[in-house]
Amino acid sequence: MIVATYSVHDDAPLISSKAAGLGSGLWLVKLYARGETERHTDQIRNSQPCHLSDLLQLAVQTHDDMLNELGWLVVDAGFQVLRLR
């Protein structure tokens, strides 16, 4: 279940109403960046349960680091956060 998304076109991550009350858990963050001809994807999976708010801070920082490392003009980039069972 996708519980949060983020795009470079948004000011902050958008958290779904489905995320209310989920508490601590395991999450998968799918990061992406797309340029004129380039595409890049990556993912983060936590090994210990944590709250979504803690993971979002890590996801935003990892996303920013990824864009800095790529060094090319980005047309679209962002991430999706999925709750794992």
N, C-alpha and C positions, 0 to 999 in steps of 0.2 A: 504494500500500500504506500503510495507516494504521500508524504506528510508535509513536505516543504519543497519549494523551488526558489531558484535565484537566477537572475539574468543581469547582464551588465546594463541593461536598459531600466532596471528597477533600482530604487534607493536602498532597499533592504530585502532579505529573504521573505518570501510569502509563505506563511504557515497555514496549512489547511485546518479547518474546524475539526477534522478527524483526529488531529494530534492532541486535542484537549484530553487530559486525564490519562495519557499513555504511560507516563512515568518513565522510569529507567528501563533501558532495553538495548538491543543490538541494532545497529543501523548500517546501511550501505549508502554512500554518497557517490553518485556518478557525476564526474566533472567533464565538461566539454568546452572546446574552443573551435571556432571556425573562422578561417580567413578567406581571402578571395579564392585561393586554390588549395589551401592547407586545411587539414582537420586534425584535431588531437583530442584524445579521451584519456581519462584516468579514473581511478576509484579509490575510496577510503572505506575500510571496514574496521570498526572497533572490535577489539578482542575482549574487552570487559564492558559490562553494561554501564551506560551513562544516560544522562538526561539529554533530550533533544537540544535544549538551550546551550549546553556545553559543547555539543557536537557542531552546532551551527557556527560558533566562533572559530573552531578548527577548520571547518569547511570553507568559510570566507577567507581565512588566512591562506589556506592551501591553494584556493582558487587564485588569489592575488599573486602568490609566489609562482604558480604555473604560468600565468600570463607574463610575468616579468622574465621568466626563463625562456619562453617561446620567442619573444623579441620581434614578432611580426604583427602587422596590422590585423586586428580582430574585428570581424563583422558581427559575430554573435558569440557569446560565451556565458556559461553559468553552471548550475548544478541542480540535481534532484536528490532529495533525501528519501530513502525507502526504509520502512520499519521491517526488520527481519523477524521471523517467528522463532 
